[in-house]
Amino acid sequence: MQKKESLLVNRLKSVGYAFQGMLVLIKTESSIKIQLFIAIAITIAGFYFSISKTEWIAQITMIGLVMSVEGVNTAVEYIADFIHPDHHPKIGLIKDVAAGAVFIASIVATIIAGLIYIPKIF
């Protein structure tokens, strides 16, 4: 009989797998690399313009949302390609919907960035 791992060990392993997944995303996906570059640039802008605590909360939330949805979109693409490697209209629709979710999050993030930075620039 195999000894069951403790909750702490199990959670630490889960965090390790999640960290590994994040690194795979950053290393292999150009869209995440672009999002990461934008996140770094907008974070530098936040320090430069001394944005408020509330603005930081909005900015960090949107960075996390866009990058998370981008990760889910990538996972959906991997699953779809695994299930049906050849072009299929339904798989294309599934991929388009997942990409649409990223697009929505990106639009909202851009609007929030505009609300934060346009008054500070002009």
C-alpha positions in Angstrom: 0.0 0.0 0.0 1.4 3.4 -1.1 1.5 6.1 1.5 -0.7 9.1 0.7 1.1 12.5 0.3 0.3 15.2 2.8 -1.9 18.1 1.8 1.2 20.4 1.9 3.3 18.2 -0.3 0.4 17.9 -2.7 -0.2 21.6 -2.9 3.6 22.3 -3.4 3.6 19.9 -6.3 0.6 21.6 -7.8 2.3 25.0 -7.5 5.4 23.5 -9.2 3.3 22.2 -12.1 1.6 25.5 -12.5 4.9 27.3 -12.5 6.2 24.9 -15.1 3.2 25.6 -17.2 3.7 29.3 -16.9 7.3 28.9 -18.1 6.2 26.8 -21.0 3.8 29.5 -22.0 6.4 32.3 -21.8 9.1 30.2 -23.6 6.9 28.9 -26.4 4.0 31.3 -27.1 4.7 34.5 -29.0 1.3 36.0 -27.9 2.3 35.6 -24.2 5.7 37.1 -24.9 4.0 40.2 -26.4 1.6 40.4 -23.4 4.6 40.1 -21.0 6.4 42.9 -22.9 3.3 45.1 -22.6 2.9 44.2 -18.9 6.5 45.3 -18.2 6.1 48.5 -20.2 2.9 49.5 -18.5 4.3 48.6 -15.1 7.3 51.0 -15.9 4.8 53.6 -16.9 2.9 53.1 -13.6 6.1 53.9 -11.7 6.9 56.8 -14.0 3.5 58.4 -13.7 3.1 57.5 -10.0 -0.3 56.0 -10.5 -2.6 55.7 -7.4 -3.2 52.5 -5.4 -6.6 52.1 -7.1 -5.0 52.5 -10.5 -2.3 49.9 -9.6 -5.1 47.5 -8.6 -6.9 48.0 -11.9 -3.7 47.7 -13.9 -2.4 44.5 -12.1 -5.9 42.9 -12.4 -6.1 43.5 -16.1 -2.5 42.3 -16.7 -3.4 39.1 -14.8 -6.7 38.7 -16.6 -5.3 39.1 -20.1 -2.3 36.8 -19.4 -4.5 34.2 -17.8 -7.1 34.2 -20.6 -4.2 34.0 -23.1 -3.0 30.9 -21.2 -6.5 29.3 -21.3 -6.7 30.2 -25.0 -3.4 28.4 -25.6 -4.6 25.3 -23.7 -7.8 25.3 -25.7 -5.8 25.4 -28.9 -3.6 22.5 -27.7 -6.6 20.4 -26.8 -8.3 21.2 -30.1 -5.2 20.3 -32.1 -4.8 17.1 -30.1 -8.4 16.0 -30.6 -8.5 16.9 -34.3 -5.1 17.7 -35.8 -6.5 18.4 -39.3 -8.5 21.5 -40.2 -12.2 21.2 -39.1 -14.8 23.9 -39.1 -16.0 23.2 -35.5 -12.4 23.1 -34.2 -11.8 26.4 -36.0 -14.9 27.9 -34.3 -13.8 26.7 -30.9 -10.4 28.3 -31.4 -12.0 31.5 -32.7 -14.2 31.8 -29.6 -11.2 31.2 -27.2 -9.2 33.9 -29.1 -12.3 36.2 -28.9 -12.2 35.9 -25.1 -8.6 37.1 -25.2 -9.6 40.0 -27.5 -12.3 41.1 -25.2 -10.0 41.1 -22.2 -7.4 43.0 -24.2 -9.9 45.7 -25.3 -11.0 46.2 -21.7 -7.4 46.4 -20.5 -6.7 49.0 -23.2 -9.7 51.0 -22.1 -8.5 50.9 -18.5 -5.0 51.8 -19.5 -6.4 54.8 -21.5 -8.4 55.9 -18.4 -5.3 55.8 -16.3 -2.7 57.2 -18.6 -4.4 59.6 -21.1 -5.1 62.2 -18.4 -1.5 61.9 -17.1 0.0 62.3 -20.6 -2.2 65.2 -21.7 
